[in-house]
Amino acid sequence: MTDKQHITQQVSDCFNATNIAYSLAGGVESPYVRLSKLLKDEFHLTQSDVEELVDEMEELIALYVLQTSPKFTGEPEVDPLDEWDRKYEEKAGK
């Protein structure tokens, strides 16, 4: 398994209902909490990194919904991956 496949599986596990994790307080941990722990504990990212990544995921999901949902088919077509690439190109130029 490649590093990318391994990381993809770890992230997927954060959202997988069959891998429910419980917090020390006894409640079920949300996927956000699990992802945050993974990124900070396993990959040594900061809370700021986590928040930025989650913000980008939310934006990508919103763009995807706008492009593919029958509710929004009258909207101009936007390729979410093109938008994603544009954001990274802008950041690289800063």
N, C-alpha and C positions, 0 to 999 in steps of 0.2 A: 504494500500500500504506500502510495506517495505521501509526502507531507501534506499536499493540498487535499488529497482524499481523506487523510486522517483528520485534518482541521475541519473539513466539511462535515464529517461524521460527528465530531465533537459538537459543532454548532447545531447540527440537526438534532442531536440528543437533547439540547436545551429546550427545543420546541416539541419534542416527541412525548405524547401523553403516556406512553408505556414506560417511560423512564421518570416517573414522578419522584421528586426529591422533597424532603421535608426540612424545614428550617429548625434551628435549635429550639425555637419557641413553640414548635409543634404544628405549625401550619404548612400548607403546601407552598413551595417557592414558585414564584411566577417565572415564565420564560425569561423575562428581562433580568431578574435577579440571577438566574442560572447562567445566562449569557455574560452578565457583568462579572460574576465570579470566575468564569472560565477565562475571559479575556484578561482580567487583572491577575489572577493567581497562576494560570498556566503560561500566559504569553506576556506577562509583565507590562500590560498597557495601563495607562492612567484612567481615572474616572472621566477626565475630559475626552480622552480617546474614545471611551465607551459611549459617551453621550453624543459625540460627533458621528460615530458609526451608526448608532441607533437613529439619529436624526436623518442620516442619509438613507437608511433602510426604509424609514417611514415615507420619505419623499419618493423613493423608487416605487414603493407599493402604491402610493397615491397616483403616480404617473401611469403605472401599469393599469390600474383600475380605470382611470380616465380613458385610456386607449382601448381597453378590451371589454368593459362592461356595457351591456346593452342599454343601460340607463344613460350612458354618456356617448352613444354612437354619433350624435350630432355634433360633438365637439371636434375641433381640429385634431387630426391624428398626431400624436407625439410618441416617438419611439423611446421608451424609458431607458434603454441602454445607451442610446445616443445622448440623452440628457445626462445620464450618469457619466459618460465619457467627457462631455463638455465641462461638467463641474470639476473633474479631475484635471483637465487641461487648464482651466482657469486657476486652480490652486497651484499647479506646477509653475505657472507664469508669475505668481506673486512672489 
